[in-house]
């Protein structure tokens, strides 16, 4: 396993279409989700949960996505519908991180949302630590109420992200990163 600083400086998102199998093993999935769960969580509310899309479940969920897409776009081509149907089948495993943030007497909802984001980032980092490629995506279907209901989300739940996980088909290329001088200020300076 790489040391922590190397791990963090080499993490790179890989497009789902640039992933291949195998999917993480059951043991690796447990490790990834255990690490994803170890995030700041003021009040111990666990304001997030995970939905796994594995094997044929990816295609089944894709049918739901394609159906909603086609309902909104009756003139869509067969290729466009097929593309939507394949959304969650592009990678061997997809993990939806569901934010369960809700009003609370002591814990601001914003802190709960940030905790779900932290869980999502830990999930991505854990996958990378185990040698997998990962990509955190929230595309149109993450916001469609019909799809969210069909995936079992309740009224107050939202998708923090769909994390696609697989093996990189080729070494990922890095992208330009911001210069610290462009994003850092010092108060009082």
N, C-alpha and C positions, 0 to 999 in steps of 0.2 A: 504494500500500500504506500502511495507517495506521501512525503511529509506534508503537513498542513499548508504551508506557504506555497509549495510547488503545486499542490492540488488546487488551491484557490486562484493562483495566477495562470493556470493552464485550462481552467474550465472554459468551455466554449459551447454554445448552442449548435446543435447539428440539425439540419432540416429533416423532418420525418421521412421525406422521400429519399434521403441519403442514409437511411438506417436499414439494417438487415437483422436477421436473427442470429443467434437465438434470443428469445426473451429472457429476462432474468429468471433464475430458478426460484422456487418457492422460498428457499432460505434467504436468497438475496432480496427478494421482495419484502420479506419480514424485516431484514436489516434496514433496507431503504425506508420503510414506513416507520420503524422504530426511531431512526434518526430524524425523520421528518417531524415526528411528534415531540422532539426535544427542543422546543422553542419557548421564548418568553410567552407566558400565558397568565397575565395579571388576574388574580382571583381563581385560578385553576378551573376555568370554565370550559376548556377544550372547545373553543369556538370554530372548529373545523372538523371535517371528517373526510374520508377517502372512498372513492368508488373505483374499482378496478375493471378495466375492459381488456379481457384476455381472449385469445382464440376466437371462436365464433361470436362471442359477445360483441366484439368490435364491429362485425358485419351487421349484427342485429341492431346495434345502436345507429349504425350508418343508415339503415332502412328508415329509422325515425327521422334522422336528419334529412335524408333525401325526400321523404314524404312532405315535411314542412317546407322545404325548398320548392318542391314542385307545386304545392298548394299556393305559394306566393308568386310563383312564376310559371303559369300554365303553358307559356310559350317556350320554356327551357328546352334545349336540345337534349338528346339522349346522352351525349358526352358530358354535358353539364350536370345532369342528374347522376350519372355514374361517378363523376368527380366528387360530388357531395356524399354519395353513398360510401365512398372510400375514405372519408375524412379520418375516421378512427382506426382504419386498417393500414395506415401508412407505416406505422411502427409496430413492432411485436407486442408491445404493452403500452397502454395509455392509462394514466391515473388521473382522475378528476379530483381536484382538491375543492371541497365544498366549504364555503364560509357560512358559519351558523351564527354570525354576529347578530345580537339582538339588544334591545334596550335593557339596561341593568341599573340598579340603584347606585352602585359604586364604580363599576367598570365602564368607561366610555366605549361606545360602539366602535369608534375609530380604532381604539387599541385592540379590539377583537379582530377587526379587519386586518390590521397590521400583523397580528399573530398568524392569521391564515396565510398571508403573504410570506411570512417567515417560514411557515411549514412547507410552503411550495418551494421556496428557495433551498431549504434543507433537503428536500426530496431530490431536487436537481443535483445538488452537490454530492449527496450520498450515492446517487447513480454514477456520477463521474468517478467518485472514489473507488467504486467497484469495477471500473473499466468500461462502463456503458456510456453511450451517448444519450443526451436528453435535450428536450426542447419544451419550454413552457409557452403554451399557446392559449389565447382566448380569441377565438374567431366568432363570427356572427351567431353561431348556434349556442354559444355560452350565455347568450342574452335572450334567447327565444323562450318565452314561458311555456309553449307547448312541449318543447324538447326537454326543458327542465322538469316539468311534471312527469313526462314519460320516463325520465331517468331516475325518478323517485325523490326529487327535491321538494321540500315543503315550501309554502308561500314565502317565508322569510329567508330561505337559503339562496345563496348565489354561488356561481362558479368562480373561484379564484383563478383557476387555470386548469387546462388539460396538459399534463406532462407526458410527452411521448418519449418512450424509452426503448432502446435497442442497441445494436452494435454499430459503430460507424463503418460505413462501406469503404471509406477512405479517411486518411487523417484530416481532421477539420482544419480549415484555415482560420486564422485570426482576422479580426476586423479592426479598423482604427478605433482606438480608445481615446477618451478626452484627456487632454493635458491637465494635470492637477492645477496649474495656474489659471485655467479657465473655469474650474468648478469649486475652488477653495478660496475662502476669505477668512481673515482673522479678525474677530471682533476687537474693536478698539485700536486697530492698526491704522 
